[in-house]
């Protein structure tokens, strides 16, 4: 009798064969009969398919080639397609040795779990994403919002119970193209108040995109962006993090403690407005068209008026202040 699938590892990719190869290499020797691996490949070449075929000789991999629907569409597809009790979406990251065995053991010992957050370290620095002092159950699911905060939207860190996620697919489709369908499904599962767990690990190595990769992704249209009147590319991160992230979190404000919702939005806003200024100085973003929208959505949040004033300053002055800020941080670090 075929063993029931406990965990579906779902990989969505588009024209990033080197990242898929790196991830599959880290899985060698970790996949057991209770774990299935599914790759949804929307690439325009056959290179990823050839890589999957090579590793498919070492452990079973279900390969599906689809038309380009974006990460959100692939996540919804894989959630429906998966056969496991749990789904672990993985992106451009790698697993540490025995990560799958450790996760499968946890899910077997605690079948009541509905949500697991898997800790990761940022490469090449090796910095730990979250340090809660060890593995533990979250006492309340609000604690996930309070403790994880900025990591809730990180796709590779999230393991969810598939049956609980399925009931949220219809509503999640409203956010196709937002880059946060996974966040909506995670909050949908957490809102059902079933037990959730934190794995200290780290069990993942997270590789950030290089500046060259970001620019190339923007030019390909993989990252939400649009040409400015000057003909340059303007990253639309404000729409993703400042607007969509906010809207999704607020959709669940009646399912969680209001203070927890406020905390995650406050933390997110802090990253949003600083990110706009850094992007403006770097030349890949601009506050144009965002100043008054930012104030409209976040006027009651700490730092909103400081952000608004900064965005009214001339760009050369903002760049000067930013350089001074960076130097001050370096000085204080060694004081």
PELIN-V775223 format. One record per residue. NEAR is the number of other C-alpha atoms within 12 Angstrom. Layout:
BEGIN
NEAR + NEAR
END
This chain:
BEGIN
4 + 7 + 13 + 17 + 24 + 35 + 38 + 39 + 48 + 44 + 46 + 44 + 44 + 35 + 28 + 30 + 28 + 21 + 30 + 37 + 30 + 26 + 37 + 39 + 25 + 27 + 34 + 28 + 20 + 28 + 34 + 28 + 23 + 27 + 36 + 37 + 41 + 39 + 43 + 41 + 39 + 29 + 27 + 18 + 18 + 17 + 23 + 34 + 31 + 20 + 27 + 35 + 22 + 20 + 28 + 25 + 14 + 19 + 24 + 27 + 30 + 27 + 28 + 26 + 29 + 23 + 19 + 22 + 24 + 30 + 36 + 32 + 31 + 38 + 45 + 40 + 33 + 40 + 42 + 26 + 27 + 36 + 27 + 31 + 34 + 41 + 48 + 46 + 47 + 39 + 39 + 33 + 36 + 36 + 39 + 29 + 22 + 22 + 30 + 35 + 25 + 25 + 47 + 33 + 18 + 30 + 33 + 20 + 12 + 19 + 23 + 21 + 34 + 38 + 45 + 42 + 49 + 46 + 40 + 35 + 29 + 22 + 20 + 13 + 13 + 16 + 17 + 23 + 30 + 28 + 20 + 24 + 14 + 16 + 23 + 24 + 25 + 28 + 16 + 24 + 34 + 33 + 30 + 41 + 38 + 29 + 28 + 34 + 30 + 27 + 29 + 40 + 33 + 32 + 39 + 38 + 45 + 43 + 47 + 48 + 39 + 37 + 25 + 29 + 37 + 29 + 22 + 29 + 31 + 17 + 21 + 32 + 26 + 22 + 31 + 26 + 27 + 35 + 35 + 36 + 41 + 46 + 46 + 43 + 45 + 48 + 43 + 37 + 37 + 38 + 32 + 28 + 24 + 26 + 29 + 38 + 37 + 37 + 34 + 28 + 30 + 34 + 34 + 39 + 34 + 34 + 24 + 21 + 21 + 12 + 14 + 12 + 18 + 21 + 24 + 19 + 21 + 25 + 21 + 17 + 21 + 29 + 27 + 27 + 28 + 23 + 18 + 18 + 10 + 9 + 10 + 17 + 28 + 33 + 36 + 34 + 34 + 36 + 32 + 30 + 35 + 34 + 30 + 31 + 38 + 33 + 24 + 34 + 39 + 25 + 24 + 29 + 24 + 17 + 22 + 28 + 22 + 19 + 18 + 27 + 32 + 26 + 29 + 35 + 35 + 31 + 30 + 35 + 36 + 28 + 25 + 35 + 41 + 32 + 29 + 38 + 40 + 29 + 29 + 32 + 26 + 22 + 22 + 29 + 35 + 36 + 39 + 24 + 19 + 30 + 29 + 19 + 20 + 34 + 26 + 16 + 27 + 30 + 19 + 16 + 24 + 20 + 23 + 27 + 22 + 22 + 31 + 29 + 19 + 28 + 34 + 22 + 21 + 17 + 24 + 18 + 17 + 27 + 22 + 18 + 19 + 23 + 18 + 14 + 16 + 15 + 14 + 14 + 13 + 12 + 11 + 10 + 9 + 8 + 7
END
